[in-house]
Amino acid sequence: MMSEGSTIVNLTQREGGDDSELVDLSGKVHQLPCAIKYNGPCSVSNFFKPRSTGIEVEGLKVEEAYFRGRKLQGTTIPLSTGYCGFVLGKKNLVEKKASDMSDGNSNRWEVNAKFENVTYWNHDSLPSSDDALLRSFHWLTVAKALHKPVTAEDLVSASIALQKMD
């Protein structure tokens, strides 16, 4: 559960709650360099057909696809170790219990699917380690280091290093 200002958001799994029962969308999550102003069903797989190019740039295997006649070049990257992506959906109001409504929890979300990798696409350029999406994953390493508990040995070694600098 997380707090969003004055609104409480409850992130729960579907009834049953077992992660292994979730639909796994790994290999099917794409980040496109455009905005699509439509939210509904569509037979995407009939029109969007990514394929491998056999090219590798900076250790990234390049894929190619076309969207509305425009060539896209991208790569599939795994999420960092220990992380998993989730597709959330707002829980239907009919499913809410009276007890949920009385405690002010008006926003209920449920986990509909999970994924462990994402394919991101560039328009007019090959994927690169300088791409914003790849660079954003570096924050996970920084955050882990910032929140890592400090041990007594860490303090001693830092103290010795500071004394040597004086």
Backbone as CSV, one residue per row, in Angstrom:
resi,resn,N_x,N_y,N_z,CA_x,CA_y,CA_z,C_x,C_y,C_z
1,MET,0.848,-1.159,0.000,0.000,0.000,0.000,0.900,1.230,0.000
2,MET,0.520,2.251,-0.763,1.306,3.474,-0.795,0.385,4.676,-0.681
3,SER,0.917,5.762,-0.183,0.108,6.953,0.002,0.376,7.930,-1.132
4,GLU,-0.664,8.502,-1.675,-0.573,9.467,-2.757,-1.220,10.747,-2.260
5,GLY,-0.454,11.617,-1.616,-1.046,12.806,-1.024,-2.021,12.391,0.060
6,SER,-3.287,12.779,-0.074,-4.282,12.390,0.920,-5.068,11.155,0.497
7,THR,-4.739,10.595,-0.654,-5.454,9.422,-1.146,-4.646,8.167,-0.861
8,ILE,-5.281,7.141,-0.351,-4.627,5.867,-0.105,-4.854,4.982,-1.322
9,VAL,-3.798,4.391,-1.820,-3.901,3.484,-2.956,-3.495,2.104,-2.485
10,ASN,-4.373,1.140,-2.626,-4.105,-0.217,-2.191,-3.738,-1.054,-3.408
11,LEU,-2.521,-1.545,-3.460,-2.065,-2.371,-4.567,-2.149,-3.827,-4.142
12,THR,-3.176,-4.513,-4.589,-3.361,-5.906,-4.208,-3.425,-6.769,-5.446
13,GLN,-3.111,-8.039,-5.265,-3.224,-8.990,-6.365,-4.667,-9.438,-6.479
14,ARG,-4.957,-10.081,-7.587,-6.290,-10.658,-7.770,-6.534,-11.675,-6.654
15,GLU,-7.784,-12.019,-6.471,-8.131,-13.020,-5.461,-7.290,-14.266,-5.705
16,GLY,-6.768,-14.863,-4.674,-5.891,-16.027,-4.812,-4.457,-15.611,-4.523
17,GLY,-4.038,-14.447,-5.040,-2.792,-13.807,-4.690,-1.487,-14.500,-5.005
18,ASP,-1.437,-15.497,-5.860,-0.195,-16.193,-6.167,0.430,-15.587,-7.415
19,ASP,1.698,-15.117,-7.296,2.424,-14.504,-8.415,2.520,-15.425,-9.626
20,SER,2.623,-16.733,-9.402,2.801,-17.672,-10.503,1.545,-17.773,-11.368
21,GLU,0.397,-17.349,-10.844,-0.847,-17.402,-11.602,-1.031,-16.204,-12.515
22,LEU,-0.206,-15.169,-12.364,-0.341,-13.965,-13.179,0.063,-14.235,-14.625
23,VAL,-0.578,-13.552,-15.537,-0.206,-13.621,-16.949,1.191,-13.024,-17.077
24,ASP,2.102,-13.721,-17.747,3.461,-13.228,-17.939,3.558,-12.586,-19.323
25,LEU,3.759,-11.274,-19.341,3.846,-10.524,-20.595,5.290,-10.287,-21.045
26,SER,6.247,-10.993,-20.459,7.648,-10.835,-20.856,7.762,-11.059,-22.358
27,GLY,8.447,-10.149,-23.036,8.592,-10.225,-24.488,7.449,-9.563,-25.241
28,LYS,6.460,-9.041,-24.514,5.304,-8.424,-25.160,5.072,-6.979,-24.724
29,VAL,5.982,-6.428,-23.920,5.843,-5.055,-23.442,6.772,-4.175,-24.276
30,HIS,6.200,-3.142,-24.908,6.953,-2.276,-25.811,6.769,-0.817,-25.414
31,GLN,7.846,-0.063,-25.485,7.812,1.372,-25.256,8.089,2.022,-26.600
32,LEU,7.079,2.684,-27.162,7.184,3.279,-28.493,7.452,4.778,-28.389
33,PRO,8.162,5.336,-29.378,8.478,6.773,-29.356,7.331,7.611,-29.927
34,CYS,6.132,7.412,-29.401,4.969,8.161,-29.883,3.864,8.092,-28.838
35,ALA,2.853,8.890,-29.049,1.675,8.855,-28.178,0.524,8.278,-28.985
36,ILE,-0.199,7.359,-28.386,-1.350,6.754,-29.042,-2.573,7.150,-28.229
37,LYS,-3.455,7.909,-28.845,-4.630,8.416,-28.123,-5.806,7.471,-28.316
38,TYR,-5.624,6.246,-27.874,-6.672,5.241,-27.948,-6.458,4.262,-26.814
39,ASN,-7.515,3.887,-26.156,-7.419,2.930,-25.073,-8.537,1.909,-25.258
40,GLY,-8.215,0.795,-25.869,-9.219,-0.221,-26.107,-8.620,-1.392,-26.855
41,PRO,-9.439,-2.327,-27.224,-8.937,-3.519,-27.918,-8.420,-3.195,-29.320
42,CYS,-7.406,-3.938,-29.719,-6.812,-3.764,-31.039,-6.009,-5.024,-31.363
43,SER,-6.047,-5.450,-32.596,-5.288,-6.644,-32.995,-3.874,-6.230,-33.387
44,VAL,-3.113,-5.791,-32.396,-1.765,-5.263,-32.600,-0.861,-6.257,-33.316
45,SER,-0.920,-7.535,-32.922,-0.012,-8.533,-33.507,-0.223,-8.719,-35.010
46,ASN,-1.363,-8.296,-35.535,-1.584,-8.374,-36.986,-0.800,-7.321,-37.750
47,PHE,-0.458,-6.225,-37.075,0.176,-5.094,-37.751,1.592,-4.798,-37.264
48,PHE,1.860,-5.028,-36.002,3.170,-4.718,-35.419,3.952,-6.011,-35.282
49,LYS,4.957,-6.189,-36.159,5.682,-7.464,-36.215,7.191,-7.234,-36.099
50,PRO,7.686,-7.095,-34.876,9.133,-6.928,-34.679,9.894,-8.160,-35.153
51,ARG,11.113,-7.915,-35.653,11.962,-9.026,-36.076,13.414,-8.686,-35.764
52,SER,14.201,-9.716,-35.558,15.626,-9.541,-35.277,16.338,-9.133,-36.562
53,THR,17.340,-8.267,-36.425,18.115,-7.839,-37.599,19.427,-8.600,-37.715
54,GLY,19.838,-9.267,-36.631,21.136,-9.932,-36.621,22.268,-8.968,-36.299
55,ILE,21.952,-7.697,-36.096,22.949,-6.668,-35.777,23.025,-6.526,-34.255
56,GLU,24.252,-6.325,-33.757,24.455,-6.077,-32.336,25.265,-4.804,-32.182
57,VAL,24.765,-3.861,-31.390,25.441,-2.579,-31.163,25.639,-2.415,-29.666
58,GLU,26.872,-2.229,-29.225,27.209,-2.051,-27.807,26.615,-3.172,-26.945
59,GLY,26.599,-4.390,-27.461,26.069,-5.532,-26.736,24.550,-5.622,-26.759
60,LEU,23.887,-4.730,-27.486,22.430,-4.730,-27.582,22.007,-5.342,-28.914
61,LYS,21.169,-6.372,-28.872,20.683,-7.008,-30.097,19.579,-6.150,-30.700
62,VAL,19.810,-5.682,-31.907,18.891,-4.742,-32.558,17.725,-5.480,-33.206
63,GLU,16.535,-4.967,-32.951,15.321,-5.460,-33.585,14.777,-4.342,-34.468
64,GLU,13.906,-4.729,-35.395,13.343,-3.761,-36.328,11.835,-4.000,-36.425
65,ALA,11.090,-2.913,-36.525,9.641,-3.010,-36.707,9.180,-1.748,-37.424
66,TYR,7.980,-1.786,-37.919,7.385,-0.618,-38.568,6.074,-0.299,-37.866
67,PHE,5.867,0.988,-37.615,4.619,1.447,-37.017,4.092,2.596,-37.848
68,ARG,2.933,2.391,-38.448,2.323,3.368,-39.351,3.297,3.808,-40.439
69,GLY,4.037,2.846,-40.971,4.962,3.098,-42.066,6.308,3.658,-41.653
70,ARG,6.511,3.883,-40.375,7.796,4.433,-39.911,8.654,3.327,-39.323
71,LYS,9.906,3.340,-39.719,10.846,2.316,-39.252,11.269,2.614,-37.822
72,LEU,11.219,1.583,-36.997,11.674,1.672,-35.614,12.800,0.675,-35.407
73,GLN,13.775,1.061,-34.618,14.872,0.171,-34.249,14.932,0.134,-32.732
74,GLY,14.999,-1.072,-32.180,14.971,-1.182,-30.736,15.703,-2.397,-30.228
75,THR,15.575,-2.615,-28.939,16.204,-3.755,-28.295,15.391,-4.150,-27.067
76,THR,15.448,-5.421,-26.736,14.763,-5.922,-25.545,15.764,-5.979,-24.410
77,ILE,15.405,-5.359,-23.295,16.299,-5.336,-22.136,15.587,-5.948,-20.924
78,PRO,16.330,-6.731,-20.143,15.736,-7.288,-18.921,15.665,-6.204,-17.851
79,LEU,14.680,-6.302,-16.982,14.633,-5.416,-15.826,15.753,-5.836,-14.881
80,SER,16.213,-4.921,-14.074,17.312,-5.200,-13.154,16.971,-6.364,-12.233
81,THR,18.007,-7.073,-11.799,17.837,-8.209,-10.892,17.066,-7.766,-9.650
82,GLY,16.071,-8.545,-9.293,15.275,-8.228,-8.120,14.071,-7.356,-8.422
83,TYR,13.904,-6.943,-9.675,12.782,-6.097,-10.059,11.894,-6.826,-11.052
84,CYS,10.620,-6.492,-11.015,9.633,-7.070,-11.926,8.632,-5.972,-12.231
85,GLY,8.163,-5.914,-13.468,7.149,-4.936,-13.838,5.760,-5.531,-13.679
86,PHE,4.790,-4.676,-13.380,3.420,-5.128,-13.214,2.471,-4.256,-14.016
87,VAL,1.432,-4.863,-14.540,0.351,-4.147,-15.198,-0.772,-4.064,-14.173
88,LEU,-1.171,-2.840,-13.852,-2.198,-2.628,-12.846,-3.511,-2.222,-13.500
89,GLY,-4.589,-2.588,-12.878,-5.911,-2.176,-13.332,-6.716,-1.722,-12.136
90,LYS,-7.558,-0.721,-12.350,-8.394,-0.239,-11.258,-9.440,-1.288,-10.944
91,LYS,-9.601,-1.569,-9.685,-10.554,-2.582,-9.252,-11.967,-2.052,-9.474
92,ASN,-12.833,-2.903,-9.958,-14.206,-2.548,-10.263,-14.940,-2.102,-9.003
93,LEU,-15.686,-1.003,-9.083,-16.418,-0.479,-7.926,-17.418,-1.488,-7.379
94,VAL,-17.974,-2.323,-8.216,-18.959,-3.312,-7.781,-18.316,-4.317,-6.822
95,GLU,-17.017,-4.598,-7.023,-16.312,-5.580,-6.202,-15.960,-5.049,-4.815
96,LYS,-16.072,-3.730,-4.613,-15.673,-3.156,-3.328,-16.610,-3.595,-2.220
97,LYS,-16.017,-3.841,-1.089,-16.791,-4.214,0.088,-17.172,-2.942,0.836
98,ALA,-18.209,-3.011,1.623,-18.652,-1.861,2.408,-17.545,-1.392,3.347
99,SER,-16.756,-2.329,3.883,-15.671,-1.956,4.800,-14.596,-1.157,4.085
100,ASP,-14.364,-1.447,2.786,-13.373,-0.697,2.012,-13.821,0.748,1.805
101,MET,-15.112,0.931,1.580,-15.646,2.264,1.319,-15.639,3.114,2.586
102,SER,-15.871,2.491,3.736,-15.990,3.243,4.980,-14.661,3.791,5.471
103,ASP,-13.546,3.148,5.147,-12.258,3.637,5.649,-11.607,4.654,4.716
104,GLY,-12.322,5.121,3.692,-11.807,6.173,2.825,-10.902,5.692,1.715
105,ASN,-10.724,4.394,1.566,-9.874,3.852,0.502,-10.670,3.762,-0.794
106,SER,-10.722,4.867,-1.533,-11.541,4.887,-2.734,-10.783,4.401,-3.971
107,ASN,-9.474,4.348,-3.927,-8.692,3.881,-5.068,-8.138,2.498,-4.785
108,ARG,-8.626,1.519,-5.506,-8.154,0.142,-5.355,-7.611,-0.322,-6.693
109,TRP,-6.408,-0.828,-6.675,-5.768,-1.330,-7.889,-5.460,-2.804,-7.686
110,GLU,-5.475,-3.546,-8.770,-5.108,-4.952,-8.690,-4.080,-5.265,-9.770
111,VAL,-3.257,-6.257,-9.491,-2.226,-6.684,-10.428,-2.873,-7.604,-11.458
112,ASN,-2.772,-7.222,-12.736,-3.374,-8.015,-13.812,-2.357,-8.884,-14.546
113,ALA,-1.097,-8.448,-14.578,-0.063,-9.201,-15.294,1.299,-8.740,-14.801
114,LYS,2.331,-9.486,-15.173,3.705,-9.123,-14.802,4.589,-9.226,-16.045
115,PHE,5.773,-8.617,-15.973,6.757,-8.751,-17.043,8.152,-8.558,-16.476
116,GLU,9.137,-9.181,-17.139,10.513,-9.112,-16.654,11.463,-8.495,-17.668
117,ASN,10.921,-8.071,-18.818,11.745,-7.346,-19.780,10.863,-6.397,-20.562
118,VAL,11.484,-5.457,-21.226,10.752,-4.465,-22.018,11.536,-4.204,-23.299
119,THR,10.822,-4.046,-24.394,11.462,-3.682,-25.656,11.205,-2.205,-25.880
120,TYR,12.264,-1.435,-26.011,12.066,-0.014,-26.283,12.519,0.267,-27.703
121,TRP,11.869,1.238,-28.312,12.082,1.540,-29.725,12.506,2.984,-29.915
122,ASN,13.451,3.178,-30.848,13.871,4.507,-31.278,13.401,4.719,-32.704
123,HIS,13.108,5.952,-33.022,12.794,6.321,-34.400,14.017,7.052,-34.936
124,ASP,14.540,6.620,-36.044,15.687,7.255,-36.708,17.041,7.008,-36.053
125,SER,17.138,6.109,-35.075,18.453,5.826,-34.499,18.492,4.418,-33.916
126,LEU,19.688,3.834,-33.949,19.906,2.519,-33.356,19.868,2.635,-31.836
127,PRO,19.477,1.559,-31.145,19.532,1.604,-29.682,20.981,1.752,-29.217
128,SER,21.160,2.437,-28.102,22.501,2.696,-27.596,22.468,2.771,-26.076
129,SER,23.618,2.567,-25.456,23.703,2.651,-24.000,23.476,4.084,-23.516
130,ASP,23.459,5.059,-24.424,23.190,6.453,-24.062,21.697,6.793,-24.096
131,ASP,20.847,5.853,-24.497,19.410,6.107,-24.547,18.868,6.363,-23.145
132,ALA,17.904,7.266,-23.052,17.357,7.688,-21.760,16.790,6.521,-20.949
133,LEU,16.087,5.607,-21.597,15.497,4.496,-20.855,16.584,3.630,-20.214
134,LEU,17.621,3.301,-20.966,18.712,2.499,-20.401,19.417,3.245,-19.272
135,ARG,19.650,4.530,-19.472,20.317,5.323,-18.430,19.467,5.404,-17.166
136,SER,18.137,5.407,-17.319,17.277,5.513,-16.134,17.410,4.290,-15.226
137,PHE,17.759,3.136,-15.790,17.942,1.939,-14.976,19.172,2.047,-14.070
138,HIS,20.097,2.965,-14.358,21.255,3.172,-13.490,20.819,3.683,-12.119
139,TRP,19.665,4.379,-12.075,19.177,4.898,-10.807,18.922,3.774,-9.817
140,LEU,18.533,2.609,-10.295,18.255,1.489,-9.389,19.512,1.098,-8.610
141,THR,20.671,1.124,-9.261,21.940,0.817,-8.599,22.285,1.901,-7.582
142,VAL,22.069,3.162,-7.972,22.349,4.280,-7.065,21.426,4.203,-5.850
143,ALA,20.136,3.960,-6.081,19.171,3.879,-4.980,19.526,2.747,-4.023
144,LYS,19.952,1.605,-4.571,20.331,0.476,-3.723,21.520,0.850,-2.837
145,ALA,22.511,1.537,-3.420,23.687,1.954,-2.654,23.313,2.980,-1.580
146,LEU,22.418,3.901,-1.913,22.012,4.933,-0.956,21.235,4.357,0.227
147,HIS,20.478,3.311,-0.016,19.630,2.752,1.030,20.215,1.521,1.701
148,LYS,21.425,1.162,1.321,22.089,0.006,1.915,22.461,0.336,3.367
149,PRO,22.156,-0.539,4.303,22.525,-0.288,5.708,24.043,-0.170,5.864
150,VAL,24.455,0.741,6.718,25.872,0.961,6.983,26.284,0.064,8.144
151,THR,27.384,-0.688,7.945,27.878,-1.575,8.999,28.974,-0.876,9.802
152,ALA,29.309,-1.443,10.925,30.381,-0.889,11.759,31.701,-0.907,10.995
153,GLU,31.924,-1.944,10.183,33.160,-2.043,9.390,33.237,-0.903,8.365
154,ASP,32.088,-0.550,7.783,32.049,0.561,6.821,32.466,1.863,7.501
155,LEU,31.971,2.091,8.715,32.308,3.312,9.450,33.785,3.359,9.807
156,VAL,34.333,2.221,10.215,35.756,2.161,10.573,36.619,2.455,9.353
157,SER,36.318,1.821,8.226,37.134,2.029,7.026,37.000,3.467,6.522
158,ALA,35.824,4.076,6.628,35.642,5.463,6.215,36.421,6.391,7.140
159,SER,36.430,6.083,8.431,37.167,6.886,9.406,38.670,6.815,9.135
160,ILE,39.168,5.625,8.830,40.603,5.454,8.533,40.961,6.219,7.258
161,ALA,40.101,6.137,6.261,40.357,6.848,4.998,40.397,8.353,5.218
162,LEU,39.538,8.890,6.071,39.513,10.315,6.364,40.772,10.736,7.119
163,GLN,41.250,9.886,8.043,42.441,10.199,8.814,43.659,10.236,7.915
164,LYS,43.716,9.361,6.917,44.841,9.334,5.977,44.883,10.577,5.098
165,MET,43.707,11.177,4.857,43.631,12.369,4.011,44.158,13.602,4.738
166,ASP,44.077,13.609,6.082,44.529,14.774,6.851,45.985,14.878,6.935
